[in-house]
Amino acid sequence: MSIDTINKRLKILSDLQEEMNKARNVFDDTLENDPAYQEFQEEIKKVKEESSVKKDKILTSPTVRDLQEQMKKIREDIKENKEILAQELADYYKESGSLQITDEEGNTKRIIFSVKLVNS
């Protein structure tokens, strides 16, 4: 794969993103100028404010706060273990050359690698 091919694809993506942004702006302008839509948005805003007050009352309960903290810790543990697993799978592939593993239940799983381009 040549760098020219990659650069052409990047240009296509850039052009498509620009086209999407223009369409989104026209869409947003159309909605902003629609009185029925604006009235609907005001109704939504009012309902959200009312529900937020009720939700805050519920969320201040000690039991709920404890559960939130517990879930937060579990989410952090899951994220950390996924990162560790990703590194372990990369190491496994380096050592074995295999893109498949069999889990404890006998299921064969395939290792896939995801690559994306970021600015440096």
PyMOL commands that set and color helices and strands:
alter all, ss='L'
color gray80, all
select helices_A, chain A and resi 3-32+35-59+62-96
alter helices_A, ss='H'
color red, helices_A
select strands_A, chain A and resi 100-102+108-110
alter strands_A, ss='S'
color yellow, strands_A
deselect
rebuild
show_as cartoon
